Amino acid sequence: MTDPSRPETEVEAAWTRVWRTLLIRGVILVIVVAVLGMGIGWLVSGTPGLVGGAVGGGLAAVFIIVTLVIMYFGRNMGLTAIAGFLGMGFLFKAFIFMIVIWRIKDATWLDGTVAFFTIVIAVIGSSLVEALTVVKGRVPYVDPEAK
Protein backbone atom coordinates (compact mmCIF):
# COMPACT_ATOMS: atom_id res chain seq x y z
CA MET A 1 0.00 0.00 0.00
CA THR A 2 1.01 3.59 -0.33
CA ASP A 3 2.44 5.69 2.46
CA PRO A 4 -0.05 8.49 3.28
CA SER A 5 2.79 10.87 4.21
CA ARG A 6 4.28 10.92 0.69
CA PRO A 7 2.63 12.46 -2.34
CA GLU A 8 1.14 10.27 -5.05
CA THR A 9 3.47 9.67 -8.01
CA GLU A 10 2.46 10.27 -11.62
CA VAL A 11 2.02 6.54 -12.28
CA GLU A 12 -0.08 6.05 -9.17
CA ALA A 13 -2.25 9.00 -10.17
CA ALA A 14 -2.66 7.53 -13.66
CA TRP A 15 -3.79 4.18 -12.22
CA THR A 16 -6.22 6.01 -9.95
CA ARG A 17 -7.71 7.77 -12.99
CA VAL A 18 -8.01 4.43 -14.83
CA TRP A 19 -9.70 2.86 -11.81
CA ARG A 20 -12.20 5.72 -11.47
CA THR A 21 -12.96 5.63 -15.19
CA LEU A 22 -13.57 1.88 -15.00
CA LEU A 23 -15.83 2.40 -11.99
CA ILE A 24 -17.95 4.99 -13.80
CA ARG A 25 -18.15 3.01 -17.04
CA GLY A 26 -18.88 -0.19 -15.11
CA VAL A 27 -21.76 1.38 -13.20
CA ILE A 28 -23.21 2.68 -16.47
CA LEU A 29 -22.85 -0.78 -18.05
CA VAL A 30 -24.53 -2.53 -15.12
CA ILE A 31 -27.44 -0.09 -15.15
CA VAL A 32 -27.91 -0.39 -18.92
CA VAL A 33 -27.69 -4.20 -18.93
CA ALA A 34 -30.02 -4.56 -15.95
CA VAL A 35 -32.63 -2.06 -17.16
CA LEU A 36 -32.67 -3.25 -20.77
CA GLY A 37 -32.48 -6.93 -19.84
CA MET A 38 -35.26 -6.65 -17.29
CA GLY A 39 -37.39 -4.43 -19.54
CA ILE A 40 -37.07 -6.56 -22.65
CA GLY A 41 -37.43 -9.71 -20.55
CA TRP A 42 -40.64 -8.44 -19.01
CA LEU A 43 -42.01 -7.52 -22.44
CA VAL A 44 -41.08 -10.92 -23.88
CA SER A 45 -42.18 -13.28 -21.11
CA GLY A 46 -43.47 -11.36 -18.09
CA THR A 47 -42.10 -11.98 -14.62
CA PRO A 48 -39.78 -14.88 -15.53
CA GLY A 49 -38.18 -12.65 -18.19
CA LEU A 50 -37.82 -9.84 -15.66
CA VAL A 51 -35.99 -12.19 -13.30
CA GLY A 52 -33.80 -13.47 -16.14
CA GLY A 53 -32.78 -9.91 -16.98
CA ALA A 54 -32.04 -9.24 -13.31
CA VAL A 55 -29.74 -12.28 -13.18
CA GLY A 56 -27.81 -10.94 -16.18
CA GLY A 57 -27.54 -7.46 -14.62
CA GLY A 58 -26.32 -8.95 -11.36
CA LEU A 59 -23.69 -10.97 -13.17
CA ALA A 60 -22.51 -7.83 -14.99
CA ALA A 61 -22.07 -6.18 -11.59
CA VAL A 62 -20.07 -9.15 -10.29
CA PHE A 63 -17.77 -9.07 -13.34
CA ILE A 64 -17.07 -5.34 -12.98
CA ILE A 65 -16.51 -5.66 -9.21
CA VAL A 66 -13.96 -8.47 -9.71
CA THR A 67 -11.98 -6.28 -12.12
CA LEU A 68 -12.21 -3.22 -9.87
CA VAL A 69 -10.91 -5.18 -6.88
CA ILE A 70 -8.02 -6.60 -8.91
CA MET A 71 -7.05 -3.18 -10.25
CA TYR A 72 -7.39 -1.49 -6.85
CA PHE A 73 -5.08 -3.91 -5.08
CA GLY A 74 -2.71 -4.33 -8.02
CA ARG A 75 -2.26 -0.69 -8.97
CA ASN A 76 1.12 -0.38 -7.27
CA MET A 77 2.49 -3.75 -8.39
CA GLY A 78 3.46 -2.87 -11.93
CA LEU A 79 2.00 -3.46 -15.34
CA THR A 80 3.05 -7.11 -15.62
CA ALA A 81 1.50 -8.02 -12.27
CA ILE A 82 -1.76 -6.27 -13.14
CA ALA A 83 -1.89 -8.05 -16.51
CA GLY A 84 -1.38 -11.39 -14.76
CA PHE A 85 -4.04 -10.67 -12.15
CA LEU A 86 -6.48 -9.50 -14.84
CA GLY A 87 -5.84 -12.76 -16.73
CA MET A 88 -6.61 -14.75 -13.59
CA GLY A 89 -9.69 -12.57 -13.10
CA PHE A 90 -10.84 -13.46 -16.61
CA LEU A 91 -10.52 -17.16 -15.80
CA PHE A 92 -12.39 -16.61 -12.54
CA LYS A 93 -15.19 -14.80 -14.41
CA ALA A 94 -15.39 -17.63 -16.95
CA PHE A 95 -15.74 -20.08 -14.06
CA ILE A 96 -18.51 -17.95 -12.52
CA PHE A 97 -20.24 -17.79 -15.92
CA MET A 98 -20.18 -21.58 -16.28
CA ILE A 99 -21.45 -22.14 -12.73
CA VAL A 100 -24.33 -19.67 -13.16
CA ILE A 101 -25.38 -21.15 -16.51
CA TRP A 102 -25.20 -24.66 -15.05
CA ARG A 103 -27.29 -23.67 -12.00
CA ILE A 104 -30.04 -21.83 -13.89
CA LYS A 105 -30.38 -24.10 -16.93
CA ASP A 106 -33.43 -25.91 -15.51
CA ALA A 107 -34.86 -23.08 -13.39
CA THR A 108 -38.59 -22.61 -13.84
CA TRP A 109 -38.68 -19.25 -12.05
CA LEU A 110 -36.89 -17.43 -14.86
CA ASP A 111 -36.85 -17.32 -18.63
CA GLY A 112 -33.64 -19.12 -19.58
CA THR A 113 -33.40 -17.51 -23.01
CA VAL A 114 -33.64 -13.97 -21.61
CA ALA A 115 -31.16 -14.83 -18.86
CA PHE A 116 -28.72 -16.37 -21.33
CA PHE A 117 -28.74 -13.44 -23.74
CA THR A 118 -28.53 -10.90 -20.92
CA ILE A 119 -25.57 -12.76 -19.40
CA VAL A 120 -23.81 -12.96 -22.77
CA ILE A 121 -24.30 -9.21 -23.27
CA ALA A 122 -22.99 -8.65 -19.72
CA VAL A 123 -19.88 -10.72 -20.45
CA ILE A 124 -19.16 -9.01 -23.78
CA GLY A 125 -19.97 -5.55 -22.41
CA SER A 126 -17.81 -5.90 -19.30
CA SER A 127 -14.90 -7.21 -21.38
CA LEU A 128 -15.20 -4.28 -23.78
CA VAL A 129 -15.44 -1.72 -20.97
CA GLU A 130 -12.42 -3.20 -19.21
CA ALA A 131 -10.30 -3.46 -22.35
CA LEU A 132 -11.12 0.02 -23.64
CA THR A 133 -10.54 1.60 -20.24
CA VAL A 134 -7.15 -0.04 -19.72
CA VAL A 135 -5.96 0.52 -23.32
CA LYS A 136 -6.89 4.20 -23.28
CA GLY A 137 -5.59 4.65 -19.74
CA ARG A 138 -2.24 6.25 -20.63
CA VAL A 139 -0.28 4.80 -17.73
CA PRO A 140 3.50 5.28 -18.03
CA TYR A 141 5.71 2.20 -17.84
CA VAL A 142 8.45 3.90 -15.85
CA ASP A 143 7.91 5.99 -12.75
CA PRO A 144 10.91 8.29 -12.25
CA GLU A 145 9.48 9.47 -8.91
CA ALA A 146 9.33 5.97 -7.41
CA LYS A 147 11.89 5.00 -4.82
Sequence and secondary structure as in RCSB ss.txt:
>XXXX:A:sequence
MTDPSRPETEVEAAWTRVWRTLLIRGVILVIVVAVLGMGIGWLVSGTPGLVGGAVGGGLAAVFIIVTLVIMYFGR
NMGLTAIAGFLGMGFLFKAFIFMIVIWRIKDATWLDGTVAFFTIVIAVIGSSLVEALTVVKGRVPYVDPEAK
>XXXX:A:secstr
   TTS   HHHHHHHHHHHHHHHHHHHHHHHHHHHHHHHHHHHHSHHHHHHHHHHHHHHHHHHHHHHHHHHHHT
TS HHHHHHHHHHHHHHHHHHHHHHHHHHTT SSS HHHHHHHHHHHHHHHHHHHHHHHHTS   S  TT  
